[in-house]
Amino acid sequence: MSEFGLTSIIIPSYNGLGLLRSCVESIRRHTEVPYEIIIVDNGSSDETVAYAVREQLVLFALPGNRGFPEACNRGMSIASGDQLLLLNNDVEVQPRWLSNMLAALWSASEVGLVGPVTNFASGRQQIDLPWAGEADFTSLAERMNRPDPAKWQEVRRLIGMCLLMKREVLENVGYLDERFSPGHYEDDDYSYRARQRGYKLLVCGDTLVYHAGSASFKAENPEGWNDLIRKNRRLFIDKWGVDPWEFV
């Protein structure tokens, strides 16, 4: 057993079997510490449920599309890990991804949330990279993902596409706010709440993952995607009296 114990990887999915399959395969290929995978299916009409059963993954099947925050919450509610990791189905993890983030998470008692750098994100987690194709990206990650605490950076917000937390954070901060469903700014909200409880947030510059970029949201809301972002930004402002853009 790893010194960090078990990590529960929670992956919400809605009609994204191709993305989900690539995501799970990347986890199995590049993860050398103990983990469990929990698929939360948002009422998909594709073969997601059959795939999860066939691959012997933990499955929580919702009757309809409840959105990202609720799916994450249902997954966290059945997770048995010492750490919880929220992961978009359009992410493909890379060598040493989880062991590097675990080292950052447990580097100090006040660290509560950590996230990687990536090719597609908002804020400080996005980095510009020269790469061409999947094999080239993995080769780049192989070189970048060498444990290096000097590349950890404290930030005021982390995005939810690959978000690792200690179990005590869930116990002290609670679940994601489902008012932000189907998604966007629930991660800003959670980051804000965690900092209110005294936790530090770290970006791990020694952990690169690939992110296709809001693939499920864009597929489900091709016309209303920007409207959703504007609405949930206003919801954050109304809730906290501050603009989340101040923390980017």
Sequence and secondary structure as in RCSB ss.txt:
>XXXX:A:sequence
MSEFGLTSIIIPSYNGLGLLRSCVESIRRHTEVPYEIIIVDNGSSDETVAYAVREQLVLFALPGNRGFPEACNRG
MSIASGDQLLLLNNDVEVQPRWLSNMLAALWSASEVGLVGPVTNFASGRQQIDLPWAGEADFTSLAERMNRPDPA
KWQEVRRLIGMCLLMKREVLENVGYLDERFSPGHYEDDDYSYRARQRGYKLLVCGDTLVYHAGSASFKAENPEGW
NDLIRKNRRLFIDKWGVDPWEFV
>XXXX:A:secstr
  TT  EEEEEEESS HHHHHHHHHHHHHH  S EEEEEEEES SSSHHHHHHHTT EEEEESS   HHHHHHHH
HHH   SEEEEE TTEE  TTHHHHHHHHHTSSTTEEEEEEEESS SGGGB      SHHHHHHHHHHH S  GG
GEEEES   TTEEEEEHHHHHHH S  GGGTTSSSHHHHHHHHHHHTT EEEEEEEEEEEE  SHHHHHH TTTH
HHHHHHHHHHHHHHHSS GGGG 
